[in-house]
Amino acid sequence: MDFIIVLAKITPKKGCRDTIVEISQELIETTLTEEGNIDYQLLQSTDDDTLTFVEKWESPEALKKHMASPHFQDFGAESGDFVENMEIQVLSADELKL
């Protein structure tokens, strides 16, 4: 099965990690119900305040639809003041059976 992986690494402004986590809850819950979404998680680093969204999508079209959705746009607007930096990687993947 081919799929798309998104790694969105967020560096929060000092003291803002918990605010971003709180704001992200609705985004995560709603995204998990979207057509074409396979998985959507927010991971917290054990070394620092870095947060990483790890997403799996069935297709580029499903990801584009997600990025245009109101809940995704709202998250961007709400979290913008709390984010120091964001790095996004979009990768195409093939599942391997080991």
N, C-alpha and C positions, 0 to 999 in steps of 0.2 A: 504494500500500500504506500503510495506516495503522499506526502503531506508537507505543509509549510510550518516551520518553527519560527517563532518570534521571541527574541531575548531583548527585553527593554529594561536596561539597567538605570536605576534612578539613584542619584546622590542627593539626599535631602539637605536642605539648609540646616544648620545647627539647631537641634531641639525640635525638628519638624517631622521626624520619622513616624511617630505615632499618629500624627495628624494625617499624613499620607495614607497610612494603613487604614485608618478609620474612613477616609473619603473613598478608598478603593473598594470597600465592602459591597456597595450597591453595584458598582461596575462589574465586579467578579460574579456576583449572583446573577445579574441579568445576562452577562456574556455567556455564561455556561448554558443558557437556554437557547442561544442563537443557533439557527440552522448553519451547519458547516463548522461549528466549533467542536473540537475533539477534547481539549483540555485548556484550562486557564487558571494559573496559580500565581500567587505573589509570595516570593521567598525572601527571607531576611538573612543577611550575612551574619555569621557568628563572630566575625572579626571587626566589623564596623557597622555604621548605620545604613549601608547600601541595601537597596531593595531591588529585586529583579522579577519582572513579570515573565513567566515562561508560558508560552501559548502554543497550541497546536491547532492548525486549521486544515480542513479538507482541500482547500483550493485558494489561489490568489483572489478569486472573486469573492469568496466568503470573507476573507480578511479585509478587502476593500469595503465591503458592505458594513462590516463591524466598525471600521475607522470613520465611516460617515454617519454612524448611528448617534442618536441624541445622548445616550448614556456615555458613550466614549467621548463625545465633544464636551459634555458637562464635566466629566472627570478632568479633562485637560484644563478647562477654565477654572475649576475649583482648586486644583492642585498646583497650578502654575506659580503662585506666590511662595510655595513651600519647597520648590525644587531648585537645587543648585545646578545640577547638570543631568542630562539624560542621553544615553547612548542606545541606539536601536539597531539590532541586526535582524534581518529577515533571511531565512535559510530554507532552501528546498531540501527535503530529506527523503530517503528510502528506508523503510523499516527492514532491518536485518534480523534473520533468525539465526542465533548462535547456538 
